Amino acid sequence: MNKNIILIAIATLFLLGAIIFDISKKSEFKNEIKNLKEESIEVKKVAELQNLWKGKGLKSKIEKIINTIPPSKRENYLVKRSKAEIKLNSLSDKELNRVLSKLAMLPVEFRKLQIVRSGDEFILECTCVW
């Protein structure tokens, strides 16, 4: 009889161990699913940001901004792949403000931004990459 009680106690301990193991595995599985969902959301955000920063149509947007300035004030304007080099002379304060505010709203990185004031006119040198 003592042998049966010991066997039942051991079997019960194994059963409890299996139940605890099963519960912990389910908890780990739920955490893994939660982590995968969070990672997929982050991957989607990164993909959206990459599409934004790819610059599709960005060249034409920059050209529209520069074309608002008269050709006589454009000393240098060059766009290569994902880089724009701009040099504008004799800008009024309103023109300078308009160009800079529109460029700043675009997803570009300014590598060089130099503004020189001479009297009432400004010279803008700018290098943007995207």
N, C-alpha and C positions, 0 to 999 in steps of 0.2 A: 504494500500500500504506500509506503514511503517513497518507493521507486516511482510510482505513478504520479505522486504529488510533485516530485522533483522534475519529472518529464513534462508535466503540465506547466510548471513554473518556467522551465526553460523555453517551452513552446510559446508561452505567453510573452516572455521577454523578447524572443525573436519576432513575434507578431508586432509588439510595440515598437521594436527597432525598425521593422519594415514600414510601419505606418509613419513614424517620424521621418524616415528616409524619404518616403513618397511625398510627404508634405513639404519637406525642404526642397526637393527637386521641382515640385510644382511652383514653389515660391521663386526659385532661381529661374525657371522657365518664364514666369510672368515678368520678372525683372529684365530678362533678355529681350522679350518682346517689346517692353517699354523702351529699352535702350535702342533697339532697332528702329522703332518709330521715331524717336528723337533724332537719330542719325539720318534717317531718310528725310526728315524735315530740314535738317541742316544742309544736306546735299542739295535739296531743291532750292534752298535760299542761295547757296553758292552758285548753282547753275544759273539762277535768275540774275545774280550780280555779274557773272561772266558774260551773259548775253548783253547786259546793259553796258558793260565796259568794252565789249568787242568793237564798238564804234560803228556799227552798221548805220550808214547815213550821216555819220558825224562829220565827215568831210564836207558834205553839202551844207550842213548846218553852219559850219564855220565859214564856208564861202558866202552864205547869205549874210552873215554878220559882217564880214569884211566888205561885201559889196554895198553895204549902206554907207560906207566911207567913199568920198569922191576919189577917183583914180590918181588925181594930182597929189593926194596926201598919202598914197600907198607907195612906200619906197621898196619894200621887200615883202613878198608873200609867197610862200612855198609850202606845199603839202606833199609829203612822201609817206606812203603807206599809213602809218599810224603816228605821224609826227607833223606838226605845223609850226613853221617859223614865220613870225609876223613882225614887221617893222612899219609903224605908221608915224608920219611927221605932221606937224602943224595942226594937231587936234585941239578943238575947243574943249572946255571942261565937260560940256554936255555930251559931245561925241565920245570922249574918253570914258565917261561914266557909262554910257550906253554899251559900248563895246566890252568893257570889263565886266559889267553886270551880266551881259548875255553869255560871255565866255565862262564866267564863274558858275553859271547854271548848268553847263554841260559837264558830262562825266569825263573830264580831262584832268591830267596832272600837269601843273605848271613847273617846268624845269627851270625856266628863266622868266622873270617878270621884272622889267626895269622901266620905270617911268621917270622921265627927265622933264623938268619944267623950265621953260625959257620965256619969261614975260607972261603973257596970257595964253600961250600955246604949250602943248605937251608933245613929247615924243614917247611912243610906246614901243618897247621891244619885248617880244614874248615868244617863248617856245613851249608848245603843249604836246603832250604825248597821251595816247590812249590805248 
